[in-house]
């Protein structure tokens, strides 16, 4: 929510620099589409589009579009505000508090649902032929056996990987990018660090990583939720020994 207050302030500062506005107002929905010919027209459209996308994505249910247009029009045109500064601050603070409560509730729900779904998935998965379960709870399946060296925690490795959620949703993949990646063995999530020290160069494994060996309750980015089990296809291509 704070970012929208900041953006709104920035937009207000931009339009204030114009000094004056047309008498018909800035946000009349009935006006015909503007021809995007000049650089100012293009920049103005880009600002409006991005601002609208963000507001529509995160405040679609809360935003009264007519009131928003009225407020923008009054601010742009220099009209007297229909609210005092104190009223506006109170209204925005109340909205921000409500959104935070909704986000916390959604986070708590996702924590519980993902935990149950993850535990169920791992419990069923370990029953499959060929799935090995380590003491930590990491599960893996050997797809191809290599005969190269095994890295230790201080080494760097070069790998190809394809990461998905249990339902098959892809969240990251060096395979799709067409380029392997190198990193320290001890510089990744716990499930990876453990698995890599069991693999040999040339191995291809499928990893099933419990959330406590991955990103835990915090999740990671928009695709990996809290308490999310992760599935990786991993090919160990090389080891760089670090003295």
Secondary structure by P-SEA (a helix, b strand, c coil): caaaaaaaaaaaaaaaaaccccccccccccccccccccaaaaaaaaaaaaaaaaaaaccccccaaaaaaaaaaaaaacccccccaaaaaaaaaaaaaaaaaaaaaaaaaaaaaaaaaaaaaaaaaaaccccccccccbbbbbcccccbbbbcccbbbbbcbbbbccccccccccccccbbbbbbcccccaaaaaaaaaccccbbbbbbccccccccccccccccccbbbbbbbccccbbbbcc
